[in-house]
Structures are given as structure tokens and as C-alpha cells.
Amino acid sequence: MLLSVKSVCKNFGQVSAVKSITFDVDNSAMIGIIGRSGAGKSTFLRMINRLVDASSGRILFKGQNVLSLRGAEMRRWQANCAMIFQQFNLVPRMDVVSNVLHGTLNQRSTLSTAFNLFPRADIQRAISLLERLGIEEQATKRVEALSGGQQQRVAIARALMQDPEMVLADEPIASLDPMNAQLVMDALRRIHDEDGRTVICNLHTLDTARRYCDRVIGMSHGEVVFDGPPDQLTTAVAREIYGADESFSEHSTSTEIREHAEHESVSQVQPKTPAQPVTTVN
Ligand SMILES: Nc1ncnc2c1ncn2[C@@H]1O[C@H](COP(=O)(O)OP(=O)(O)OP(=O)(O)O)[C@@H](O)[C@H]1O
């Protein structure tokens, strides 16, 4: 068993953000978690990565409960399940290669970090990751000069510098236009297909989950209300996930990607969140 989530809960005071989630992942997979805003998707992903402490439950990765890890062991786990965020969380004024190299920070001494000294092998690896993601020409530019889609691919390269077994992506395309959304989702699919990494991706929209994921987990009010392959995701199930009534149409959750829309005559709807400049740095 690769990943086993057992009765995981998270309460914020009176709010039950996640209510006893349980599921297993046998082998490497690309999994989409869908649900409306506030369903608990971010909180759940952050518990896996230990950015948020669970209130109860266990998350076993290859048999080890990652929720009980502390100190260096916890940091190793955090590198092994690298996280990608909606707002990229890059350093805007720093160049692309340096941002990617920051993916190795927890493996380096404070002194070499302070002087921005990176081993040549790491620099070469960073550049080959940028090549793989089709953004090597941007390598020396400041991150703030890049489009959102390019920035998200830099964030993916930074995550891959840690050579993680899992990649957790929290709404990775919510700030992107349809074309950039496609480039980013294609990149995530490739790192699953080609490298065998497990990708767990929070998505607002059904159509993206259907198109890219082998398995979809639907959350509503902190609970799993659907878990299965995309072809079992009927409109009735979608209504339950999105808490919608009879008037629900899949178009309302669409961030549809142009080329795909033409083939399947799904209407194009702009992403809910417009692209925003990066203002936060973690
Ligand atoms: N740090 C926090 N303190 C208090 N309540 C929180 C905190 N983080 C999340 N919540 C609450 O937990 C619930 C689940 O939020 P969460 O962000 O996990 O949902 P989500 O499905 O990821 O939604 P979104 O797509 O809008 O991020 C919401 O009711 C939210 O208000």
C-alpha cells in the first residue's frame, strides 16, 4: 500500500473542516480532489504535507504514520510530498534558476544558503528540469517577469528538485487562463506518467478532473461523497459534490481548455479566480 488515509479529521474551533476521511491508494496514481469552496480540500492536502496538524486520524505512507513525524524526519517527509500552490509561492524578484534551486534548501547548510552557493550538479539539474517543462529560455529572468503559467511550471520544477515520491497540488490552475491551465495540467500528468510519481491535485472543476485524473475524490462539507474513476462521476453525483439542485450544469464548474472544448462542445467559461500578480512569498 502506498498511501492509507485513516479517519483523518480537522477541527478549527467549532468548524469541522475535515470529517473522518478514509481512503487507500495502492499504487502510483493521479488523483483529483474536487468540491466547492470550503469543502475542506486545502485543509486535507495540507494535513498530508504537515502544513496543518490533523485533529485525529492517521496517514500512512508505505506503512509509516506521517502525522507522528517530528523534526528532521518531518522535513524529509515534506520534501517527499512536495507541494504546489495556487499563487505559486515563488520569490518574485529572484531569477528562475535560483527559485528552482531553492527546492534543495533543506538539504543544504545555512552558510551555503546565505551566500547562494549551489553545487554545479544542482544547477545543471535545475536547468534540465526547466527544459523538460519547456521554460529553459526563461532561466535567467526574474520570476515576476513571467506569465502565471510559466511561474507555475517554475514551481513544479522547484518541487521536482526535491525528487518527491508524491506531488500535492492545491488548486494549481485556479489563477490561470485556459491555455496556461492546460500546460500546467499536462506537466503534472507527465510527471506522473513518466516518473511514476503520485500526484494529488485539488481542483475546483469537474472537467479538468475528468480529463486528467485516473481517480476522482469528491468532497462536500469535509466528507468524501464520491471516490472512483471519472466515468462514474454522473451529473447526479456532481450535484451532490457541489451541493447543487436540478438546475446544476457542469458548465458552471468549467475552466475548460480551448482545444478540448472544440472537440466536446463544452462551453468555455473563464476561471473563477482571475489571474493575479504574485504578492506573497513563503
Ligand atoms: N486556519 C483556519 N482557521 C479556521 N477555519 C479554517 C482555517 N482554514 C480553513 N478553515 C475552514 O475550514 C473549512 C474548509 O476550508 P478549506 O480551505 O480546506 O476548503 P477548500 O475546499 O480548500 O476551499 P477553497 O477551494 O476555497 O480553498 C472552511 O469552512 C474554512 O473556512
Ligand as a Chemical Component Dictionary entry (heavy atoms), coordinates in Angstrom:
data_LIG
# 
_chem_comp.id                   LIG 
_chem_comp.type                 NON-POLYMER 
_chem_comp.pdbx_formal_charge   0 
_chem_comp.three_letter_code    LIG 
# 
loop_
_chem_comp_atom.comp_id 
_chem_comp_atom.atom_id 
_chem_comp_atom.alt_atom_id 
_chem_comp_atom.type_symbol 
_chem_comp_atom.charge 
_chem_comp_atom.model_Cartn_x 
_chem_comp_atom.model_Cartn_y 
_chem_comp_atom.model_Cartn_z 
_chem_comp_atom.pdbx_ordinal 
LIG N1  N1  N 0 -6.901  28.305 9.509  1  
LIG C1  C1  C 0 -8.228  28.182 9.592  2  
LIG N2  N2  N 0 -8.896  28.631 10.656 3  
LIG C2  C2  C 0 -10.252 28.490 10.759 4  
LIG N3  N3  N 0 -11.010 27.914 9.818  5  
LIG C3  C3  C 0 -10.395 27.454 8.722  6  
LIG C4  C4  C 0 -8.977  27.567 8.537  7  
LIG N4  N4  N 0 -8.652  27.001 7.354  8  
LIG C5  C5  C 0 -9.811  26.564 6.808  9  
LIG N5  N5  N 0 -10.845 26.832 7.617  10 
LIG C6  C6  C 0 -12.262 26.483 7.371  11 
LIG O1  O1  O 0 -12.286 25.104 7.045  12 
LIG C7  C7  C 0 -13.230 24.866 6.015  13 
LIG C8  C8  C 0 -12.540 24.171 4.840  14 
LIG O2  O2  O 0 -11.647 25.081 4.206  15 
LIG P1  P1  P 0 -10.655 24.665 3.027  16 
LIG O3  O3  O 0 -9.845  25.875 2.661  17 
LIG O4  O4  O 0 -9.933  23.447 3.405  18 
LIG O5  O5  O 0 -11.682 24.328 1.850  19 
LIG P2  P2  P 0 -11.402 24.180 0.303  20 
LIG O6  O6  O 0 -12.273 23.098 -0.181 21 
LIG O7  O7  O 0 -9.944  24.040 0.060  22 
LIG O8  O8  O 0 -11.907 25.560 -0.286 23 
LIG P3  P3  P 0 -11.169 26.595 -1.232 24 
LIG O9  O9  O 0 -11.196 25.954 -2.578 25 
LIG O10 O10 O 0 -11.983 27.829 -1.139 26 
LIG O11 O11 O 0 -9.775  26.770 -0.666 27 
LIG C9  C9  C 0 -13.850 26.205 5.669  28 
LIG O12 O12 O 0 -15.036 26.328 6.398  29 
LIG C10 C10 C 0 -12.821 27.199 6.161  30 
LIG O13 O13 O 0 -13.427 28.406 6.499  31 
# 
loop_
_chem_comp_bond.comp_id 
_chem_comp_bond.atom_id_1 
_chem_comp_bond.atom_id_2 
_chem_comp_bond.value_order 
_chem_comp_bond.pdbx_ordinal 
LIG N1  C1  SING 1  
LIG C1  N2  SING 2  
LIG C1  C4  DOUB 3  
LIG N2  C2  DOUB 4  
LIG C2  N3  SING 5  
LIG N3  C3  DOUB 6  
LIG C3  C4  SING 7  
LIG C3  N5  SING 8  
LIG C4  N4  SING 9  
LIG N4  C5  DOUB 10 
LIG C5  N5  SING 11 
LIG N5  C6  SING 12 
LIG C6  O1  SING 13 
LIG C6  C10 SING 14 
LIG O1  C7  SING 15 
LIG C7  C8  SING 16 
LIG C7  C9  SING 17 
LIG C8  O2  SING 18 
LIG O2  P1  SING 19 
LIG P1  O3  DOUB 20 
LIG P1  O4  SING 21 
LIG P1  O5  SING 22 
LIG O5  P2  SING 23 
LIG P2  O6  DOUB 24 
LIG P2  O7  SING 25 
LIG P2  O8  SING 26 
LIG O8  P3  SING 27 
LIG P3  O9  DOUB 28 
LIG P3  O10 SING 29 
LIG P3  O11 SING 30 
LIG C9  O12 SING 31 
LIG C9  C10 SING 32 
LIG C10 O13 SING 33 
# 
